[in-house]
Amino acid sequence: MPVETRPIRDRSAVGRFPSVILGFGDDTEEEKEAPGDDNGEKENACRRWLRKVCPCCCPKPKDDNITDTVVTGIDDLEKEDEKPKPGDSKLDELLLKVQSIDLMKNKSEVNCTEHHTNLYRSNNFIIRRGQNFQMWITLSRPYDPHTDELHLELKTGLLPTVSKGTHVIIPLVEELEDDRWEAAVVKQEDKRIKLSVNSPPTAVIGRYQLIVQTNCANGRAFSTHNPANDIFMLFNPWCEDDTVFMDSEAERQEYVLNDIGRIYYGTMNQIGERTWNYGQFDDGILAACLFVLEKSGTPSSGWGDPINVVRIISAMINSPDDCGVLEGNWSGNYSNGTSPTVWSGSVEILKEYHKNNGTPVKYGQCWVFAGIFTTVLRCLGIPSRTVTNFSSAHDTDVSLTTDVYLDENLVPIDSLNADSIWNFHVWNDCWMARPDLPPGNGGWQAVDATPQETSQGTYRCGPASLAAVRNGQVYLKHDSSFVFAEDSSSAQKPLGLMNATTSHTFTSKHPEGTEAERIAVETACSYGSKAQAYSSPTAKDVSMEVTMDGEGPKMGKDADLTITLKNSSSQQRTVLLNGQVAVMYYTGVHKDTVKKDNTDVDLLPNEIKILEWTLEYKDYKDQLIDHAALMLTLSGRVRETQQVLATQFSFRLRTPDLIIKPIGKAVVGEKMAVEISFTNPLPQVLKAVIFHVEGLGFKTARNINYGDIGSRASVSLTEYFVPTLPGPRKLLASLDCKQLTQVHGVADITVEEKRDAAP
């Protein structure tokens, strides 16, 4: 009998009841008996109903020649004997079966170019949500829209559910509408049909299995799942309705598509930089990033919300709580893993984590956590950048201040000084709308994967609106108070002793010393645990400042600093000055004091006096740890007024760079070489030196066990590799040994396309 077709978009069952057979007779029509089995016995009504509702769980007996086909919808019992039986060639001809699916995933195809996924070095079908994509389906016979029906099914996660958006049924419609799952036939060539498919801008991201279901008067058929046809859905910064939309193409190129960048470190007076391979398009990285999400154990139904996703990733980059990607280590002993200063990119770490089924990689510190975080976010389609904050406060008691306690002799009280000032701290900003916050708080959000303090019981941080942080609105989620303390904490004056400034980053706060900045600080501190203790600094007539010349002292040489004392009064002043210098972890944690001294300084009225201060190499050579960080603490008392002076000055000993020199031209597919050279700056032997070399489009990361390098000696080594990608590329190298760390170099190399063979 003829098949009655009904409009699809108006049916409330679409997307809710996947077992409903669309386009057939009314659901109230009496069930028909199915043909009996080989013994002539008829199935009972319950089994027939179950087979119709769920053919996968209760398949109908079928001949070996029939595959992936379930026959339903036989309407005319009077003509049952005339119907073809399973296994008949006539039935195969009448059924509408899927023979092949072409997702048009070639890098030059419209799907890849328009979705900005052509940079992914993968054979997977990768698209972005909220945007149309196209596909070809080859059928067993020509598709007839009057009698045939077809829809797509997508499933993601462990328990795909229609109501949660993880089991998606995509119907065919005549005209596509935005913001919903729909498909339309846009071209037909005999047995082939071309579909144009829409996805909503709120779709769950992740890996979807694709199944095509067909219906006709002679039965229903399902395509076989083929992993090669899985669909990888990403966030879409190019879609205006996606909450990660970014309207500047230049910024999308930088914060989504750029796969290499710089990470800054050091101190605010000695800023160093190193190149980092984010490598978000490298083969296997998308799979590793999705594995990180899966390893979190969170339901995939929540992966459509970027706020939730970045919060999950913030927790999963570090290893506490959930066996995340990277294990942190600030001890200086990395014998059971890799020193954090050796890493030059994220690819090696993410692949190792994926390969070892979620065993945390050893070891990382803040810039490594941040580099990986940027890789994962950009890979999934969330705009992200790596941010360095110098003199970064770690507030341990939610006071929104950084507290330094001194005793009556102006000596730091270690047992009370739990707060610390990191020489630098690296975290991330990501871009998204914040519909969960008051208007005006969208845009850049601070997130942090370095394990410092817990947020809702888990080591993670953010996303915290930078607009909220800038204005001191620390009560807005997530973790705005902690980010404010890191970025904008003004040092408290416990016992009336301390007066210092601890923040030097301007991107997420008002300019230092302005009225707007002071109001924001006072607003935030009013919500802190020591709201009554906070007071604005008061003017004093003697001031003290520490400076250094140029880029500062070098490793292996004496360190020279300058102390400037200024008397602003019209009377003489005498300052009792105490100083001590300590080796510090870059996190501000004290390791050991290497020098102490004291002196009395007389200041005439309105006099400015300059003191030269020196730390000799012999005093620090056996004490240094990562980053060669030191801190000079000066405290003093003005005899005449009892005014207390106190300041801390962090500095580092600069290390030499590796020099990387290409030899000959770089051509895709042709072997080339580079020379890496280095000079030992220390008057001592470097033991068990390791070189680490890597470059996107050049070679995978490799360690070279070089051996010892003599005192002040110069060495060089040659590395060979075959470039695989054309264009401007960067080759990175680093050196590591017990006596010297944070030594690295980068070479810019332009790789040419392979030359044509001579005729």
N, C-alpha and C positions, 0 to 999 in steps of 0.2 A: 504494500500500500504506500501511497506518497508520504514523504516525511514532512511534517509540519515544522517550520523553523520559526523561532521567536526572537525578538530583540534581546541582546545579551546584556547591555549595560544596565537595563532596568531591573534585572533579576537580582533580588537581595541574596540569593543563594551563592552567587558567583564569589569565589574567594573564601567562602565559609564552609561549604560542603563539597569537598572535591569528588565525592563519589557520585554526585548527581550527573546524569548523562544529559548534556545540554543538546537541545535541538530535536529531541524525540517526543513521543506522545506524552499526554498528561501523566503526572505521577500517580493519579488515582486509577489509571487503567489497570485492569485485572492482570495479574502475573500470568505469563504463558509457561507451559511446561517445556522443558528443554528435552532434546533428544536423549534417549536412554543410553546406558553404557553397553559394553560388548555382550553382557549377559541379559540384556533386555530389561533390566531393573531400572525404575525411574527414581530420580533423586527426590527427597522430600522437599517441601516448600521452603523450610528454613535454610537448607544448604543452597538452594537456588538463589534465595535472597542474599545470603552471605557472599556467594560468588559474584553476584551483580554489584554489591556494594564495595567489596574488596577483592577484586580478581587476583591481586598479588598473593594474598593469604590463602585464598581458596580457588586455585586455578581449575578450570574445566579440563577433564581428560582430553588429551590431544594426541594426534598422530605425530610420529617423529618428523614428518615433513613440515609441520606447522610450528612456527616459532614466534614468540612475542605477540600472540594474537589471542584475544578473548572475544567470543562471539556472543552478542546480546542483541535485544531489540527485535526478535523474530515475532512479527505481529499477526501473521495470518496462519492460524492453526489449521484451517481447512486446506491450505496448500502446503502443509508441513512436509508431506512426502515429496513435493516438488523442489524443496529447498536443498541446496548442496550440503552434503555432510562434511564434517571436519576431515581434512586431508584431500578433498577433491580439488583438482586444479581450478575448477570453476570458482570455488570460494576464494582461492588466492587471487584470482583476477578481480573479483568484486570488492574484496577488502581494500581499504586505503591504508597502506603501510609505509613507514618511513624507511627509505633505503640509505640515505646519507644526509649529514648536516654540515654545511659550510658556514663557519662563523666569520669568514672574511677577516682573519686575524693577521694577514700579512702586514708588515710594518708600513707599507705604502698605501694600504687600503684606508678607506674613509673612516672606519671604526677607530683605528689607531691614531690617525692624524687629528681627527676632530676631537677625540677624547684625550689628546695629549699623553698618550701612553706608548708612543712609538720608541721611546728611549729605553723601555724595559727590555733587557737582554734575556728574553724568555720566549718560549713557544706558546705560553698560555694566552688565553683570550682575556685581556685586561681592559675594563671600561670604567667609566665614572658615572655615578648615579645622577638622576635628574636630567639625563641626556639621551637622545635617541640613538639606537644602534641598529644595524641591519644584518640579516642572515639569509642564506639560501637553504631550502629544504627540498630534497629530491624524493618524490613519492613513487609508489609502485604503479600508479596510473595518474592521469590528469586529475587535478583537484576541481570539483564541481561545487561552487559555493551554495548552490540551491539544495543539494542533497547531502553534502559532506560537511563535517565539522572538524575543527582542529584547534587545540590550545596547547600552550607551553606550561610546563610545571618546573619550578625552581625550588630546590631544597637546600638549606644550609644549617649547620649545627647538628648536635647530637639527637635532638628530638624536634624535628621540624614541625611547626604548628602554624596553621593558617592565621589564627587570631593574633599571633605574636609576630607575624611578618617574616617568619623563617621558612614557611611553606607557601609559595606564591603560585597562584593559578592565573595565567595570562590569557585572557580570551581574545579572539579575533573580533574586531569591530570594523565598521565601514570607514570611520574617520577617527583619527587619533586625537586625544585630548591630553594636555599636560598634567603633571602631578599625579599620575596613576599608572599602574601596570596595565598596558594594553599593547596589542599588536594588530597590524593591518597588512593585507596582501597588497604590495605596491607594484608587483610585476609577476607575470606568469609565462613560462616558456615550456610548453608541453607538460612534462611531469614535474618540472621545477617551479617552485614559487619563491618569491623574494619577500621576506617579511621586514617591516619596519617596526621596531619595538621601543616603547617608552618605559622608563622607570621613574618612580617618584624621587624627589630630592631628599626624602627622609628614609630611603631604603636602607636596610641593614647591610653593612659592608661585610665582605668575606668571600668565601669560595662557595659557589652554588653548583649543585648537580642539575643538569638539564635533561628533561624528559619531554618528548613530544607525544601527545595523545591524539588519536584520530577516531572519529565516529562516522559511521555510515549505516545505511539500512541493514547491512549484512553483518554488522558487528563493530567491535571496538578493538583498537590495537595500540600498543605502547612501544615506543622506541627503546632500545637497550641503552642503559647508561654507559657512556664512554668518557672516561676521565679526561681525554683530550678535548672534549667539548665543555668542560667545566668553565663557568663564568666567574671571573674574579672582579668583584665590585669594589670600587674605591670611593672615598669622599671626592667632592667636585668643587674646587675653588673657582671654576669658571662658570658655575651655575648660580644665578642670582638668588634662587630659592634655597640653596644649600646653606646651612648655617656657617660653613667655613668659606663662604664666598669672599673673594678679595678682588676689588674692582680695578686694581692697577696691574696691567700686563707685565710691566717691568718688575714689580714685586712678586708676581707669580713665578716669573722666570728665576728670580733669586731665591725665594723661600720655598718653592716646591720643586723646580726642575734642576736647580744647581746641585751637582753631586760632589762638590768639593768646596772647602771653605777654610777660614782661619779661626783658630782658637787662641785667645790671648791669656797670658799668665804673668806672674811676677808680682811686683808691687806697683802702687799708683805712680811712683817716681821712676820705676824701671819696668816698663811694660815690654814683655817679650811676646812673640807670636810664633805659632807653628801651624803648618798646613795639615788639614784633616781630610781624609777620604771618607765622605759620607757613603758613597757607593749605593744609594738607594735603588738604582736600576740594575745592579749587578745580578747575574743569573743566580737564583736561589734565595735572594734576599727577601722578596715578597713572601715566599713560602715560609721563611724564617720568622718574618714579622707576624704573619697570621698564626704561626705556631706559638709565638709569645702570647698572643691573645687567647688561644686555646688552652695553653698551659695555665693561665690564670684561673681557669675553672668557672669563669663568669658566664652567664647565659648569653648566647649569641644574639638573643632578641634585643639586648641593650647596646649592640654595636652600631646602631644607627645614630646614636647621640655622641657627638665629638667630645662633649664635656665628660661623659662617662668613659669614653675610650681613652682619653689622655690621662684620666685618673687611674685607669687600669694599668696603662703602660708605665706611668710614673712609679707604681708599685713593683711592676715586673722587671724593670731594668736592673734594680738592685736585688740582692739575694735573700736578705732577711725576710721572714714571714712566708715566702712562697717559692723558694728555690728559683729566683729570677736569674736574669742573664749574667750578671757580673757580681763577683764578690769584692767588696771593698777592703782595702788594706792600707793603713797609714803608719805601719810599724817601722818601715824601712827594711824589713826582712821579707824577701819575696822568693825564697829558695824553692818553695813548692809550686811556683807558677811563674808568670811573666810580670816584670816590673811595669807599673803603670806608665812610666815615661817611655817605654819602648813602643807602645802602640802608636800607629800612624793613621788608623782608620777603623771603621766599624765592621767592615765586611768579614774580616777574619774572625772576629769575636762572635758575631751573630751566626755565622755558618758553623762554628765549633759548638755553640750552644744547641743548635738544631740537630747537628750530627750526633751529639751525645745525649739526645732525647731529654734535654732540659737540665743537664748538670751545669751548675754555675761555673763560668770561666774565671780564672784567677790571673791577675788582680786588676782592680780599677780604683781611680780616684775621681774627683768631681768632673774634670774635663773629659774623661773617658765616658762616664755616665751620660754627660750632656751630649757628647758626640753621637753616641748610640741613640739617644732619645731623638735627636734631630733626624737621624737616618730613618728610624721607624715612623715618625710622624710624616715626613716627606714621602716616604714610600706609600703610606696609606692615603695620602692626599691632603693632609692637614698642613697648612703653611707653618713653618717653624724656623727659628733662628737660635743660634747658640750665643749666650750672653755671659760676659765676664763682669763681675762686680769686684772692685778693689777695696781693700779694708772692709771686708764684708762681715757684718756682725752675726754671731750665732747666739740668739737669745734663748736661754734655757728655762726661764721662769715666767715667761709671758708678761714681762714688765714693760715690753716695748722699748727698753733701754738696754744699754750694755754697761754693766757695772764692774768697776775695778776697785778693789778694796786695798788700802794701805794701812799699816799700823802707825803708831805715834812716831816711829823713826823713819817713816816714809818708805818702808819696805813692803812689797806686795805680800798679801796674805793669801797664800796658795789655796788653802782649804776653802776659802770663800769665793775665789775667782773661778766660778764654773763657766761664766760667759766667756766668749773668746772673740777675737777679731781675726778672721782669716786674711792672710795677705791678699788672696784673691779667692773667689768662689765662682764656679761656672754652673749656670743653670740654663733654662730654655724659656723662650717666649713662643707661644703658638697663637694663631689668629682664628677667631670665631665670634659669632654673635653670642650674647648671653641673655636669652629670653627668660632665664630664671632669676635675673637681677633687675633692679630698676633701670629704666632707659639711660643710655649714655655709658654703660659699662661694658659694651662689646669692644671688639678690636683685639689688641694684644693682651694675652693672658700669661702670667708667670707660672711655670711648672718646673718641678725639680725632682730628679730621680736619685740624687745622692742621699743615702740614708743618714738623716740627722735627728729629726724628731718624728714621732708618729702623728698621723692624721686619721682620726676615727679608728685608732688601733692598728694602723698599718703604716709602714715607712713609705710615705708618699707626700707630695706637696702640690697643691693647685688643682685646677686652674684658678688663679687669683687675678682678678681684673686689675690691670695696671692703672686704669683710671681711678679705681677705688683706692689703690695703694697710694697714688699720687696725692689724693685728697684726704688721706688719713681715715678712710671709712673701713676700718679694720674689722668691723662686725659682719661684713659681707663675705659669703663663702666663695671659694674654698681656700682656707689658710691665709687669708689676707694679712692677718696680724703677724704671722711668722715672716712672710715676704717683706712686710714693712720694716720689721726689726732688722732683717738682713740688709736691706737697701737704705734705710733712712734712720737707723737708730742713732740718737745722740747720746753720748756717754753720760751716764748719771754721775752725780757728785756724792757718792756715799761718804758719810761723816764729814761732808764739806771739804773733801780733799781733792777731788778729781775734776778736771776741766779739759775736755778734749773733743775733737770732732772726728767721727768715725766713718762717714759716708762720702764717697767720691764718685757716685754714678749719677748721671743727669737724665737718662732716658726715661726713668719711671718716677721721677720726683721733681719738685720745683727746684730752681737753682739754689745752691747753698747760700744761706745767709739772708735770703729774701723774706719779706713778711709772709708771703704765701707758704714758703717752706716752714717757717716757724709755726704758723697756725696749724698746718697739717701735722707737725710733730706733736704739738700740744693736744690736738684733737685725738690723735692716736693714743698718746700716753694716758689720756683720761680714761681709756678703756683697758689699760694694762693693770697688772696685779699690784703695781706700786704707784697708783695714780696720785696719792697724797704726797709722795716723796719727790715728785718731779718739780723742778724749778728751773727757770731760765738762767743762763749763765750771767754773772755780774762782772762788771769791768774791774780790772786790777791795774796797778801802776807799774808793775814789772811783768814783762812777757818773755817767753823763751821759745825758740824755734830751732829745728834741726834741718839742715840741708846737705846736699852733696853736689859735686861738680859733674856735669855731663851725664853720661849714662850710668855712672856709678862704678864701684870697684870691680875688678876682674878676679876670677878664680885663680888661686895660686899666688896672689899678690896681696900687699897690705891694703886695708880698707880705710880710707880717709873721709871723715865727715866734718861738718862745720856746725858749731853751736853758737847761736846769736842771742845775746841777752840785751834787753832794752829797758831802760829806766825812763818812764814817762813823767816822773814827778820832778819837782824843783828841789828835792832834797837827796842826800846821798843814801844809797841802799847797799846792803851787804847780803849776798845770797850764799847760803850753805848748800852746795850742790853735790848730789850723789848720783853716780851712774853705774849701770851694769848692763852688759850685753850678753844675750843668751842665744843659743842655737834653738831655732823654732821649727816645728813642722809648719807647712804653709797654712795649716788650719788654725794657727795661733796657739797651738798647744806647746808648752815649754818642754824642752828636752834637757838642756843643761846650761848652766851659767859658765861662760868662758873668761869673763873679765869683770872686775869691779874697781872703781876708783871714786875719789871724792876730792873736793876742793872748795875753797872759799873765794868768792868773786866780789870785788868791790866795784860799785857802779857810781860814778859821779852823777850829779843832777843832769837829766836828759841825755845821758850817755848811752851809746850803743857799743857793746863790746863783743868781739868775735873770738871764739875759742876753737882751736884746731884739735880734733879728736882722732886717734889712730888705733886700729885693731890690726896687730901684726899677724902674718900668715901662720907663724908657729903657735899662736894662741888658739887658732880655730881648725887647723889642718886635720886633726884626728877626731873632730866632733861633728863634722858636717853630715847632713842627711839630704834627702830629696830636695831639690830646688835651691840648695845652698842658702836657706833663709836664716836671717839673723834679726834680732830686735834689740835696739838700744832703748832702755828705760831710764829716763832722767827725772829725778824728783828733787825739790829744793824748798827751802823756807827763807823768806825775807826776814832778817833778824829784827829790823825796826818795826815792821807791821804784822809779823806772823803770817803774812800771805804765803799760801802754799802753791808751789809750781809743780806741775807733773805733766809729762808728755811721753809718748812712745813713738819710736821711729823704726819702721820695718824696712829692711833693704836686703838685697840678694847679691851674690857674687856671680857675675855674668860668665857664662860658659861659651866656648868657641862653637862655631857652626861647622857642620860637615860641608865640604865643597863637592858638588856633583857636576861632572863635566861630560856631556855626550861626546861620543867618538863617531864621526861620520853622520850620514843622514839617517833619519828615522822613517821607514817605509813599512806599511802594513804587510805582514807576511814575510818580511826579510829580517834576518838576524842583525842585531846591532849591539853596541857595547857602551857602557858608561864607566867613567873612572871616579871613584869616591876617595877623597883625600881628607886627612885629619892631622892636627898637631896637638900633642899632649901638652896642656898648659901647666901641669904640675911638676914640681921638682921631685917626683917619685914615680915608680912604675905603676902603670894601670894593669891590674890582674884580670885574666879571663874576660877579655873584651868580646862583646857580641854586637854585630851589626845587624840591623833589621831593615829590609828593603821591600818596597811594594809600590805599585802604581796602577790605577785603573786603566785598563786597556793595554797595559804593559806585561804585568806578571802578577801572580798571586804572591801574598806575603811570604817572605823567606828569611830565616835567621842564618847568619854566618858566624860561626864560632872562630874568631880571629886569633885569640890567644893574648899574650902580654904585649904592651906597648911601653917602651922605655921612657925615662924622664925627659921631658921636653922634646921627645922624638916625633918625627913626621912619618906618616905611613900612607899608603894608597893601595886600593884593591880594585879589580875590574870585574864588573858583572855583565853577563850576556843575557839577552832576552829577545823575543820576537813580538813586536807590536801587533795588536789585533784590531784596534779601532783608530780611525783617522781623526785629525783635528788637533787642537791644542790640548796637551796632556801634562800631568805633573808626576814626576817620579820622586818618591819620598824615601828618606833613609834616616835612621837614628842609631845612636851608640849607647851602650849601657855597660856599666861595670860597677863594682862596689865603691870605688873611689870617686866616680864621676857619673852624673846622670843629667838628664835634660839636655842632651846634645843631639841635634838633628839638623837636617838640611833638605832642600827641595830644589828641583831643577825643572824649568819650563821647557818642554820639548814638543815641537809641532810635528805630528806624524802625517806623512803624505800618503795619498792613495797608492795602491800598487800600480807600478808602471806597466803599460802594455808591452807584450813581448814584441821583439823586433820582427818585421815582416820577412 
